[in-house]
Amino acid sequence: MSAIQKRRKELRTELSLIEKQIYDLESTYLEDSRDFGNIFQGWGQYLSQDKTRPKKGVQNEERLFSLSSV
């Protein structure tokens, strides 16, 4: 039984690290692509004549992958 509990703890730790990595990579993608558009927002900003810069920072509503884990 203790081997199962140890393995479960290892898997939870590994899952936590993977979720952190997904969160960080998603943040980088959303921040880097904010000026010209991305797969989540579309590319309307890139195609428009309006060159105002969108607000910086990533909102939780924009996160599709990092908040999808149960």
Stockholm file with secondary structure:
# STOCKHOLM 1.0

chainA/1-70         MSAIQKRRKELRTELSLIEKQIYDLESTYLEDSRDFGNIFQGWGQYLSQDKTRPKKGVQNEERLFSLSSV
#=GR chainA/1-70 SS CHHHHHHHHHHHHHHHHHHHHHHHHHHHHHHHTTTTCBTTTBSHHHHSSCCCCCCCSCCGGGCSSTTCCC
#=GC SS_cons        CHHHHHHHHHHHHHHHHHHHHHHHHHHHHHHHTTTTCBTTTBSHHHHSSCCCCCCCSCCGGGCSSTTCCC
//
